[in-house]
Amino acid sequence: MKYLLLPLLILMITSCENDKTKKQSFDNFESKSKIENVESLKIEFDNELVSSYKIEDEKRSSVKALAKPLSKYTTNELKKLPNSVRLTLSIVVPFDITKESLSNTFKSIASEKIYKDNDIDEIMIFAYDDKNDIGQIQYTFGKFVWAPYGKTGKVTPYIAKYNVRDNYKFDIIIKDKVGNIDKSDIPTARDLEIYNEIMSEKYWDMQEDESEPIIVKKFKLKNREELKEIWLKVASYKY
């Protein structure tokens, strides 16, 4: 009987040693990640190419970081999960900013934000040249994302808890018109006022045949053709 118990005893001892080794290895990895992550938080950019800008809107949101579908978690498991923090900014930049300058401006802002708070797990920035477009259009000049693999919604509990940034990337979208805008293409203040009037919700229930004569009269335009030309000029510029 004792000969049968001996292999079992050896197996149990070996198993315990392996579990201990794995735990030590995991603990060391966690500790190492915390230290090395200080360096991985750095975002490289050319400070000489950073443009002037103004943050017009800033929102901070927090949700549970998930590694599997929500339905797969128990209530107690959900309570223990860390939160993933997203910072969303809307900025206004000069109309004559270049693509390279906008890209470096995005990175500069992100760098400043995570330097002040390294618990931020995702950053989204939307760039405009007119603050009145914020909330109306997703962006008119560009969009920036800093997140795992450059995609939102990829923050795992491990990333959120230990601020691991090894797989973080940028996803930067800049419209073709940026850096190629002629002053003559920029809508005037009056053009923008007329465009905003056309898009106003008070005309949503009207047909164009009803609303356009009202706007033409209000702004003392020549005719409906002039009104449509102004709308097209502004819409082409914005989109």
C-alpha angles and dihedrals in degrees: 000000000000090000089058092049095050097070090045091052092049090049092052093049092048091048092051091049091050092050090049091050092048092049092049090048092050092047090050091049092051091049092046092049091054092054099042092045091072088071095042090059091069116106117202119221141146107258092198090063096051110117131211112268142164126222104225098173133021126181130179118197132180131199136164113278107235132198094183138017114305092241090062093065127084120226091254092049091052091052091056096049116106120238125252111224121211125189116201120191134183113201136183118218134180115282091235097054115134125233091247092049093049091050092052091044090055091051093045092054092047091048092052093048097051091043088060094042120016091182089078105110101182134024126195122183126185118196127210137166093211121049090207089072093061109111091011100069126025090234138326101201109022152325131228130195127185110185143112107311088353091284130111120235095038098105110123126200089256093053092046094047100044101026092235108180102174094117097039117130140169125248107194124180118185122178119243093240092064108107091012102074118128116209090236089062094056113100116241122236088259092050090053092047091052092045092051089049091053091050094045116126091233088077097046093101094048132087117237090251088062102039102039097061089052092053093043089055094044093055095034094238123170096242145320091283090063089049091053092048090055091048091050093048093052095041092050090051095048098045 
